[in-house]
Structures are given as C-alpha cells and as structure tokens.
C-alpha cells in the first residue's frame, strides 16, 4: 500500500513539474549565424594572391610564410581551416 501511494505521489510530482515547465522560444537560424562577408568573387574566378603563415619554422627561427602565387603552375592548393584547433581551449 505504501509503495502504491509513493508511486502515485511521485507520478503526481513529476507531472506537476513537467506542466510547470515553459519552453523557451529558440532563436531563428538566421539570427544565429553571422552574415557572410561581401565579395566580388564568383564561382570559377581566380583567387586573389594572399599570404598565410605556416606552422613550420625557417632556419632563422622565424615562422615561414607562403604566398598563393608561389604555387602557381606547380601544385594544386587546398586550404583547410580547423576552427579552434590547437588552441588548448
């Protein structure tokens, strides 16, 4: 008898808690992501020349830098961005 009373009391308490919960409206997907930067490039356009730092260190102890134009006609270039990789956080 006590088990049944406790079970009914538990179900009543759980139902009361569930009924008291009000769902918070989720923000729209457009509000979550920042606007894309404006560019004049279109699909198929050649990329402008740019310079990026490397994780490699040169003989002088300074970090190496690579320009896109250094690879022109030599190799295919793939840029891979790993957001927050190797930040320790």
Buried (B, 14 or more C-beta within 10 A) or exposed (E): EEEEEEEEEEEEEEEEEEEEEEEEEEEEEEEEEEEEEEEEEEEEEEEEEEEEEEEEEEEEEEEEEBEBEEEEEEEEEEEEEEEEEEEEE
